[in-house]
């Protein structure tokens, strides 16, 4: 069961990278190319990016709960930088991104123009995603 969840989480991560790139490019195009008028493409990329972030959070939460229920020593985890990233920083950052994407999706869905606040929130979400993604595990293994 754990291997299936791990492969699903990893597979969706590649899709999420693609969706985040599409979202970032479409947000940049809308903000600087279309005078802020929100396009259908931005609405759809935001929606799908948000949906797949939520799927990832659910799969990741299930995996994290199974790890924690196996009796991990969290003191040792916090002392090890690699384990701290895997079990604390990555899950927390991805949860924050999922919340940000939900807020961004709501704002984009109900507005006609992309405000600077929503654009900055989008940039923060993309930057946090770039920080929190375990690039080495995805592309070196």
Phi and psi in degrees as GROMACS dihedral restraints (atoms count N, CA, C in turn):
[ dihedral_restraints ]
;  ai    aj    ak    al  type     phi  dphi    fc
    3     4     5     6     1   -62.7    20    10
    4     5     6     7     1   -40.8    20    10
    6     7     8     9     1   -64.6    20    10
    7     8     9    10     1   -37.8    20    10
    9    10    11    12     1   -63.7    20    10
   10    11    12    13     1   -45.4    20    10
   12    13    14    15     1   -63.4    20    10
   13    14    15    16     1   -41.2    20    10
   15    16    17    18     1   -62.9    20    10
   16    17    18    19     1   -44.5    20    10
   18    19    20    21     1   -66.6    20    10
   19    20    21    22     1   -38.0    20    10
   21    22    23    24     1   -65.1    20    10
   22    23    24    25     1   -43.5    20    10
   24    25    26    27     1   -63.0    20    10
   25    26    27    28     1   -41.7    20    10
   27    28    29    30     1   -69.3    20    10
   28    29    30    31     1   -42.7    20    10
   30    31    32    33     1   -63.2    20    10
   31    32    33    34     1   -43.9    20    10
   33    34    35    36     1   -66.8    20    10
   34    35    36    37     1   -25.9    20    10
   36    37    38    39     1   -64.1    20    10
   37    38    39    40     1   -40.6    20    10
   39    40    41    42     1   -63.3    20    10
   40    41    42    43     1   -42.5    20    10
   42    43    44    45     1   -64.1    20    10
   43    44    45    46     1   -38.6    20    10
   45    46    47    48     1   -66.1    20    10
   46    47    48    49     1   -37.6    20    10
   48    49    50    51     1   -59.5    20    10
   49    50    51    52     1   -47.4    20    10
   51    52    53    54     1   -60.3    20    10
   52    53    54    55     1   -44.8    20    10
   54    55    56    57     1   -66.5    20    10
   55    56    57    58     1   -38.5    20    10
   57    58    59    60     1   -65.8    20    10
   58    59    60    61     1   -39.1    20    10
   60    61    62    63     1   -63.0    20    10
   61    62    63    64     1   -46.3    20    10
   63    64    65    66     1   -59.4    20    10
   64    65    66    67     1   -43.8    20    10
   66    67    68    69     1   -62.3    20    10
   67    68    69    70     1   -45.4    20    10
   69    70    71    72     1   -64.4    20    10
   70    71    72    73     1   -44.4    20    10
   72    73    74    75     1   -64.4    20    10
   73    74    75    76     1   -44.1    20    10
   75    76    77    78     1   -66.6    20    10
   76    77    78    79     1   -36.9    20    10
   78    79    80    81     1   -65.9    20    10
   79    80    81    82     1   -40.9    20    10
   81    82    83    84     1   -64.4    20    10
   82    83    84    85     1   -42.7    20    10
   84    85    86    87     1   -63.1    20    10
   85    86    87    88     1   -42.5    20    10
   87    88    89    90     1   -67.0    20    10
   88    89    90    91     1   -43.8    20    10
   90    91    92    93     1   -67.7    20    10
   91    92    93    94     1   -40.9    20    10
   93    94    95    96     1  -111.1    20    10
   94    95    96    97     1    -9.0    20    10
   96    97    98    99     1  -112.8    20    10
   97    98    99   100     1   -27.6    20    10
   99   100   101   102     1  -117.0    20    10
  100   101   102   103     1    25.3    20    10
  102   103   104   105     1    55.4    20    10
  103   104   105   106     1    28.7    20    10
  105   106   107   108     1    86.4    20    10
  106   107   108   109     1    -2.2    20    10
  108   109   110   111     1   -75.0    20    10
  109   110   111   112     1   121.5    20    10
  111   112   113   114     1   -71.3    20    10
  112   113   114   115     1   130.6    20    10
  114   115   116   117     1   -97.8    20    10
  115   116   117   118     1   165.5    20    10
  117   118   119   120     1   -63.0    20    10
  118   119   120   121     1   -36.9    20    10
  120   121   122   123     1   -61.3    20    10
  121   122   123   124     1   -43.1    20    10
  123   124   125   126     1   -64.1    20    10
  124   125   126   127     1   -42.5    20    10
  126   127   128   129     1   -60.7    20    10
  127   128   129   130     1   -43.9    20    10
  129   130   131   132     1   -71.2    20    10
  130   131   132   133     1   -42.0    20    10
  132   133   134   135     1   -65.5    20    10
  133   134   135   136     1   -36.7    20    10
  135   136   137   138     1   -64.4    20    10
  136   137   138   139     1   -44.8    20    10
  138   139   140   141     1   -61.7    20    10
  139   140   141   142     1   -49.7    20    10
  141   142   143   144     1   -68.3    20    10
  142   143   144   145     1   -35.7    20    10
  144   145   146   147     1   -62.5    20    10
  145   146   147   148     1   -44.0    20    10
  147   148   149   150     1   -63.5    20    10
  148   149   150   151     1   -45.0    20    10
  150   151   152   153     1   -59.6    20    10
  151   152   153   154     1   -47.0    20    10
  153   154   155   156     1   -71.8    20    10
  154   155   156   157     1   -27.5    20    10
  156   157   158   159     1   -64.3    20    10
  157   158   159   160     1   -40.9    20    10
  159   160   161   162     1   -65.8    20    10
  160   161   162   163     1   -40.3    20    10
  162   163   164   165     1   -61.5    20    10
  163   164   165   166     1   -44.6    20    10
  165   166   167   168     1   -61.8    20    10
  166   167   168   169     1   -40.8    20    10
  168   169   170   171     1   -64.3    20    10
  169   170   171   172     1   -40.8    20    10
  171   172   173   174     1   -65.4    20    10
  172   173   174   175     1   -48.2    20    10
  174   175   176   177     1   -61.6    20    10
  175   176   177   178     1   -44.9    20    10
  177   178   179   180     1   -63.9    20    10
  178   179   180   181     1   -37.7    20    10
  180   181   182   183     1   -65.3    20    10
  181   182   183   184     1   -40.7    20    10
  183   184   185   186     1   -62.0    20    10
  184   185   186   187     1   -44.9    20    10
  186   187   188   189     1   -63.2    20    10
  187   188   189   190     1   -42.8    20    10
  189   190   191   192     1   -63.9    20    10
  190   191   192   193     1   -41.6    20    10
  192   193   194   195     1   -63.4    20    10
  193   194   195   196     1   -40.1    20    10
  195   196   197   198     1   -66.6    20    10
  196   197   198   199     1   -36.9    20    10
  198   199   200   201     1   -64.9    20    10
  199   200   201   202     1   -47.0    20    10
  201   202   203   204     1   -67.7    20    10
  202   203   204   205     1   -33.3    20    10
  204   205   206   207     1   -74.1    20    10
  205   206   207   208     1   -11.3    20    10
  207   208   209   210     1   -82.0    20    10
  208   209   210   211     1     2.8    20    10
  210   211   212   213     1    88.9    20    10
  211   212   213   214     1    41.6    20    10
  213   214   215   216     1   -68.8    20    10
  214   215   216   217     1   145.3    20    10
  216   217   218   219     1   -89.4    20    10
  217   218   219   220     1   102.7    20    10
  219   220   221   222     1   -67.8    20    10
  220   221   222   223     1   -24.5    20    10
  222   223   224   225     1   -63.8    20    10
  223   224   225   226     1   -41.8    20    10
  225   226   227   228     1   -70.2    20    10
  226   227   228   229     1   -35.5    20    10
  228   229   230   231     1   -63.3    20    10
  229   230   231   232     1   -42.6    20    10
  231   232   233   234     1   -69.7    20    10
  232   233   234   235     1   -22.8    20    10
  234   235   236   237     1   -82.8    20    10
  235   236   237   238     1   -20.5    20    10
  237   238   239   240     1  -100.1    20    10
  238   239   240   241     1   117.0    20    10
  240   241   242   243     1   -61.5    20    10
  241   242   243   244     1   -40.3    20    10
  243   244   245   246     1   -66.7    20    10
  244   245   246   247     1   -44.7    20    10
  246   247   248   249     1   -68.7    20    10
  247   248   249   250     1   -37.2    20    10
  249   250   251   252     1   -61.1    20    10
  250   251   252   253     1   -42.2    20    10
  252   253   254   255     1   -62.7    20    10
  253   254   255   256     1   -45.6    20    10
  255   256   257   258     1   -68.6    20    10
  256   257   258   259     1   -40.2    20    10
  258   259   260   261     1  -103.3    20    10
  259   260   261   262     1   -11.3    20    10
  261   262   263   264     1  -125.8    20    10
  262   263   264   265     1   -60.6    20    10
  264   265   266   267     1   -67.6    20    10
  265   266   267   268     1   -46.2    20    10
  267   268   269   270     1   -62.3    20    10
  268   269   270   271     1   -51.7    20    10
  270   271   272   273     1   -63.2    20    10
  271   272   273   274     1   -41.6    20    10
  273   274   275   276     1   -65.8    20    10
  274   275   276   277     1   -43.4    20    10
  276   277   278   279     1   -63.4    20    10
  277   278   279   280     1   -42.1    20    10
  279   280   281   282     1   -67.3    20    10
  280   281   282   283     1   -34.4    20    10
  282   283   284   285     1   -65.2    20    10
  283   284   285   286     1   -42.6    20    10
  285   286   287   288     1   -62.2    20    10
  286   287   288   289     1   -41.1    20    10
  288   289   290   291     1   -64.3    20    10
  289   290   291   292     1   -41.4    20    10
  291   292   293   294     1   -61.3    20    10
  292   293   294   295     1   -40.2    20    10
  294   295   296   297     1   -66.4    20    10
  295   296   297   298     1   -45.0    20    10
  297   298   299   300     1   -59.9    20    10
  298   299   300   301     1   -43.0    20    10
  300   301   302   303     1   -65.8    20    10
  301   302   303   304     1   -32.3    20    10
  303   304   305   306     1   -66.3    20    10
  304   305   306   307     1   -44.0    20    10
  306   307   308   309     1   -64.9    20    10
  307   308   309   310     1   -44.8    20    10
  309   310   311   312     1   -61.3    20    10
  310   311   312   313     1   -44.4    20    10
  312   313   314   315     1   -60.3    20    10
  313   314   315   316     1   -43.3    20    10
  315   316   317   318     1   -62.6    20    10
  316   317   318   319     1   -44.7    20    10
  318   319   320   321     1   -65.1    20    10
  319   320   321   322     1   -42.0    20    10
  321   322   323   324     1   -70.6    20    10
  322   323   324   325     1   -35.3    20    10
  324   325   326   327     1   -67.9    20    10
  325   326   327   328     1   -31.8    20    10
  327   328   329   330     1  -102.3    20    10
  328   329   330   331     1    -1.0    20    10
  330   331   332   333     1  -113.2    20    10
  331   332   333   334     1   157.1    20    10
  333   334   335   336     1   -94.8    20    10
  334   335   336   337     1   -28.7    20    10
  336   337   338   339     1  -122.3    20    10
  337   338   339   340     1   147.7    20    10
  339   340   341   342     1   -83.7    20    10
  340   341   342   343     1   116.1    20    10
  342   343   344   345     1   -81.0    20    10
  343   344   345   346     1   160.2    20    10
  345   346   347   348     1   -63.5    20    10
  346   347   348   349     1   -35.4    20    10
  348   349   350   351     1   -62.6    20    10
  349   350   351   352     1   -43.8    20    10
  351   352   353   354     1   -68.0    20    10
  352   353   354   355     1   -37.8    20    10
  354   355   356   357     1   -64.0    20    10
  355   356   357   358     1   -42.9    20    10
  357   358   359   360     1   -65.4    20    10
  358   359   360   361     1   -40.5    20    10
  360   361   362   363     1   -61.1    20    10
  361   362   363   364     1   -38.6    20    10
  363   364   365   366     1   -65.1    20    10
  364   365   366   367     1   -42.9    20    10
  366   367   368   369     1   -63.9    20    10
  367   368   369   370     1   -39.4    20    10
  369   370   371   372     1   -64.1    20    10
  370   371   372   373     1   -42.4    20    10
  372   373   374   375     1   -63.0    20    10
  373   374   375   376     1   -43.5    20    10
  375   376   377   378     1   -66.5    20    10
  376   377   378   379     1   -42.5    20    10
  378   379   380   381     1   -64.7    20    10
  379   380   381   382     1   -41.6    20    10
  381   382   383   384     1   -65.1    20    10
  382   383   384   385     1   -37.5    20    10
  384   385   386   387     1   -61.7    20    10
  385   386   387   388     1   -45.3    20    10
  387   388   389   390     1   -62.6    20    10
  388   389   390   391     1   -35.3    20    10
  390   391   392   393     1   -71.9    20    10
  391   392   393   394     1   -44.3    20    10
  393   394   395   396     1   -86.0    20    10
  394   395   396   397     1   -10.9    20    10
  396   397   398   399     1   -76.9    20    10
  397   398   399   400     1   130.9    20    10
  399   400   401   402     1   -79.5    20    10
  400   401   402   403     1    79.7    20    10
  402   403   404   405     1   -56.2    20    10
  403   404   405   406     1   -42.8    20    10
  405   406   407   408     1   -62.8    20    10
  406   407   408   409     1   -39.9    20    10
  408   409   410   411     1   -70.2    20    10
  409   410   411   412     1   -31.9    20    10
  411   412   413   414     1   -77.0    20    10
  412   413   414   415     1   -39.2    20    10
  414   415   416   417     1  -111.2    20    10
  415   416   417   418     1    -6.4    20    10
  417   418   419   420     1  -110.5    20    10
  418   419   420   421     1    -1.6    20    10
